[in-house]
Structure formats: C-alpha cells, structure tokens
C-alpha cells in the first residue's frame, strides 16, 4: 500500500519513462514524415475523437472493476482483523475450568489459550504467504520487459522490503512442534490450520473445558475465517476477465496509433513552431491513455507482492500484537513501518 500523500514529478516520470520514450520516438517519426512529405495520409479529428471517447469509457470501466477488486480485498482483511480479535476474546473468556469434572490448573488453561491463539497467528501468516504465490496472469510470471519491470518493482517497493522467509519463521514459532511438519507440507496449509483448531475445540468439549454453547460460538468463528479465506482465494485465483483486461490495451494502442494522423498534420499547418509542438502534444495525449491503462492493469491483482498491494504483513502484525496482548504478553514485536513510502 502506497502511503505517501502524492507522487513527485520525478517519481511519475521514472515509473513511466519507458512509455515516454516510445511515445516521443513514435511522434517524432510521424512529425518528420509529415514535415518532409513522406507521409500524406490525414484522418479527420471526428472519427479519432469518437474512438478516443469510446476507449476512455472502456478503460474507465476496467479501472472501476480493478478498484472494486482491491477494495473488496481490503474489506475482507478488515473482516479478518475483526474476527481475529473476536477469536482472541472468545478464547480468553470461554476457555475455563467452569464446566470440568476434574480441576484444571491455571497453567494448563494458559497453555491451551496460548496454543489456540498462536495457531491462529500461524494461520494469518500462512494465508498471507499463499496469497503471494504468483498466478500465471500476474506480471511477475510474464516474459520480457513486463517481467523485468515487475521484478524490479517487487525488489524495490514490494515484498522485497521484507524477506518473505518471515512466513516460515513465524509458522515455526507459532505452530506446535508436533503439528508443524504435517501442516507446512499440506496442499493448503491455512485450511488445515483452521481444521486443526476445530479438532482441538472438539477435544476441549469432550473434556468439559468448553460446553456446547461456547463450542458452537467458537466453531462459528472458525467458519467465518474459512469464508474470509475463500473470498481472498477467489480474488487471487480468478482474474479480471481477460476480454476486459486485454482488449482495453489493444483499444488504447489503436487510438494512440491514430492520433498522429489527425493531430500532427493539423498542428504542422500553424508553421515551424507547430511542427515542434506537435511532437510533445501527441506524446502527451498518448501518455495519458497509456497511464490510465497501466493503472488499472497494476491494480486488478491486490496480492502481487508489489507496492499497490493490500498491506497484509502490516495487518498480520497488528493482529498478532493484539492477540498476544490478550494473553498478557509484554514482549511484543513492533508494528510494521512503511519504507520508501510503501507499507507491506
């Protein structure tokens, strides 16, 4: 998540310099072609402007859908935060020796609470780690310039800010040693962690540490975690439909290709200064449309490990601090801080 209030001019240029280069180069080629009568074809502004308007609506629709995917992901993680705090409250208040036939020591009750809380923290980091696995349509899995650019952005602004080995470290710390190997090697570790939580609730019910009502309330909270996990997985594993994602790029390309045939010959008619002004003007119009397309393209997948991601590591750490405080712990990890204007 980008935390800075605004982008500087130099930052904007650095992010789009490769687009600026080819746009200026193309505009220059067309301008020279018209200046020396190498190109004679002229297209009236009316059809080009109609196409530009249609493309703007289409790209705007795509950007709206991309933003909806990102905002939905953030709302889901907000639900994870709220339900995690509820889980901590239920564990702290419901796990007791009130209904047991035999007396249970406070030390054992604390151990049970700690195990339930810590296993949930392990679920948070496991779920985050699984969401960061690249899908085949994400930029990091593409080839050529797109992949190199995505790799650079991930290293400089994305999860590269924090070594993702933190996930393995956290799981080793928070999952019971006799469960770690089985859970970490599961096809879906996060799913199996919640199922392990459910099994422990069943054992606690059998021992009378929780009675039926408490068992159902806590099991229902686990069910809500499954629902939230499934919603995140739906966003991760189902891309923005390719007909919208890809055709908008084609439409923008067509419009940019047509711009010089209308704009440049019109401006050249105004004299020598019109020739020189036509190059930056054509490039600027193309740049605006390209950046609208790029913004939507890099916003449609909120779990790519890049700077515009949902700040899952920060959210996991926030929940971890809250839950460990409920256990009475005082040696807590610090909150994740933004680096280079990016919070992960």
N, C-alpha and C positions, 0 to 999 in steps of 0.2 A: 504494500500500500504506500503510495507516494504521500508524504506528509508535508512537504513544502507548500507554502501558500500559492506560489506561482512559479513558472519557469522563466529563466532569463532568456534573453535573445540568443546568447551564445549556446545555451543548452538546446534550444529549439533547433538551431542550425546544426549542431553536432549530431542530433538524433536523425536529421533528415538530409544530411549533406550528400549522401549518395543519390537521393532522389533529385536534389537541386542540380547536381552535376549533369545527369542525363536530360533533365528538362531544359536547362540552359543550352546544352550542346544541341539538342534537337531543335530548339527555337532558333539558334544561330544558323544551323544548316538551312532551315526554311527561309530565314530572312535573307541570307546570302543568295539562295536560289532565286528568290523574287527580285532581289536588287539587280542581279545580272541576267535576268530574263531566262534563267534555266528552268524555272517553274512558272507556268502561266495559269494553272487551274485556280479558280476562285469560287468559293462556295458562299452564297448569301448567308447573312447572320441569322435569319429567321429559322431555318431548319436546325442549325447548330445550337441556337439558344433553346429550341424546343427539346432537343436531345439533352442539353445540359440540365434543363429543369427536371426532366424525367429521371436522369441519373441522380440528381440531388435528392429527389424523393426516395428513390430506391436505396441509396446509400444511407439516407436518414433512417429508413425503416430498419435496415440491418444494424445500424448503431443503436437504435432503441432496443432491439432484441438482445444485442450484446450487453447493454447496460442492465437489462432485466435479468440476464443470467448472472451477472456479477452481484447485483443487489440481492437476488434470491439466495445466492451462496452466503452472502454476509448475514442475511436473516436466519439462515439455517444455523450458522455458527453462533449467532445470538441465542438461538434456542438451545444449543449445546451448552453454552455458558449458564443459562438459567437452570436447565435441568441438572447440570453438574452440581450446582450449588444446592439444589433440592436434594440430590442424592447424598451429598455430604450431611445435610441436615437430618435426613431420614436415618442414615447410618448412625449418626451421633445420638439421635433421640430414641430410635427404635431398638437398637441392639442393647439388650439389658438382661439381667437375670430375673426379671419380674415374674416370668411365667415358667421358670425351670423348676423341676422337682428337686434337683440337687443344686447346691450352691456353686456358683461360678465366680472365680476370683476376678477382681478388677483388672489384674494383669492380663488374664486371658481375654476379657472383654475388650481391653485396649488393643490386644493383638488382632482380634477379629476385625475391629473397626479399622485398624491400620491396613490390614490386608485388603479389605473392601475398597478403601479409599485409594490406596496405592495401585491396586489393579485397575481402577478406573482411570487414574492418571496415565497408566501404561496404555490404556485404550485410546486416550486422546492422542498420544504421540504416534501410536501405530496407525490410527486413522489418518492423521496428517501425512505420515510417510507414504501410505498407499495412494493418497490423492495426488502426490507429487510424482508418481510414476508416469513418464511421458506417454501420451496417446499418439497414435500414428498420424493424426491430423494436426498435432501441435507443431509449432515452429522448430523446436529443438530436434524433431525427428525428420525434418525435411532435408533437402540437399542444397549444395551450393551456397550462394550468398545468404539466403534466408537462415540456413542452419548456423553459419559462421556468426551472423549478427545476433541470433538468439543465444548462442554460446557466450558471446561477449557480454550481452546484457545480463545473463544469468550470473556470470562470474563477477561482474562489476556492481550490479544493482539487485540481484535476486538472492536465491538461497546460498549463493557463494559467499555471502556475508557471514553466514554461519555454517560451519561444516555439518552436513546432514548426518554425520555419524552420531550426532547428538541423539537421534532417534534410537539407535541401538544401545547407546549408553543409558538412556532413560528407561528403556524397556528392561534392561538387565538390572537396573536399580529398583524398579517398581514392581516387577512381576516376581512371585515366589520362585525360588530356585528350582523346585521340583516341577514347576509348570513352564519354565522359560523355554526349554528346548522344544517341547511339543507345540507351544503357541507360536513361537517365532518361525517355525517351519510349516505352519498351516497355510493353506491356499489363501485364506483371508483371515489374517491374524486378529484384526479388530473384531470381526464377527465371533470368533472363537473365545475372545476375552469376555465379551458380554455373556456368552453361553456359560462360561466358567463361573461368572458372577451368579448366574441363575442357579447353577448346581450348588453353589455354596449356600444360597438362600434356602434351598430345599433341605440341606443338612442342618442349617440353623433352625428351621421349622421343626424338623424331627427331634431336635434336642430341646425344643421349647424356648429357645433364646428369642425367637420372634413367634407371635401367634398368627392366626390366619389373616386377620385384617392387615397387620404390618407386612406380612409376606406378600399379599396382593398389591399393596401400595408400592412396595419396593420393586416387585416384578413389573408393575405397570411402568415405573420409571425406566427400567431396563428396556422395555418395549419401545418407549419413546426414543431412547438412544438408537435403537435399531432403525426407527423411522427416519430420524435425522441423518444417520449414516447412509441410509438408502437414498435419501434426497440428494446428498452430496455426490454419491456414486452415479446417480442419474445425470447430473450436470457434467461430471467428469467423463462418463462413458458414452454420452450421447451428444455429439457436436451440434453446433448451429447447422441446420440443414445445408448441405454443400451447394444446392442450387442457389441459395441466397448468398452464401459466403463467397463462392467463386464467380458467379455471374456479375456481381457488383464490380469485381476487379476488371472483368472484361469490358463492362459498360464504361467504366472510368477510362480505360485505355482507349476505347473508341472515341470518346469525347475529346480526350487530350490530343489524339491524332488529328481530329478535325479542326481543332482550334486554329492552328497556323493558316489553314486555307481560307479562313474568314478574317481573322484579326490582323495578321501581318500585312497582307496587301492593302487593307484599309488604312493602316497606320503609315505605311510607306508613302501613300499619296500626299501626306502632310509635309513631305520634304525630308532632308537629311536627318533631322532630329527624330522624325517619325521612325526611320529605319532603326536607329539605335534604341529608341524607346520600345519598339515592338518586341525586342528580344526579352527583356526582363518582364514585360507585361504578359506575354504568352507563357513564360515560365511560371510567373506568379499565379495565374489562373489555374494552370495545371497542378501546381504545388498544393493549392487549397483543396482541390478534389482528391489528390493523392493522399494528403494527410487525413482527410475525412475517412477515406477507405482504410488507411493504416490504423487509425484509432479504433475503429470497430473491429478490425482484424486481430489486434492485440488485446482486446477487451473481452472477447467472446468466451475465452477459456480462463476462468479465475483461479485455476490450480496448476499453473505452468511453472511456478518457481521463479517468476520474474517480478519486476518492480511494481506492476499493477495488480498483483495477486491479492487475495484475501490474506491478511496478516495472521496466518494460522499459528505460527510459532509464538507470536506475542499473546494470542488468545489462549493457547495451551498453557503458557507460563502464568498468565493471570489466573486461570482456573486452578492450576497447581498450587499457587500461593494461597488462594482462598481455602482450598480443601485441607492443606497441611496446617493452616492456622486453626481450622476446626478441630484438628487433632491435638491442638495445644503446642505445636512445634514453634520454635522461635528462630531456629537457623534455617532461614528461607532463601531460596535463590532470588537474585534481583530481577526486576521486570526487564523485558527485552526493550532495548532502546533503539531508536531509528539511527541508521548510519547512511551517510550520503543522501539524506532526505528520504530514505526508504525504510519502512517498518515491515519486518517479515514475521 
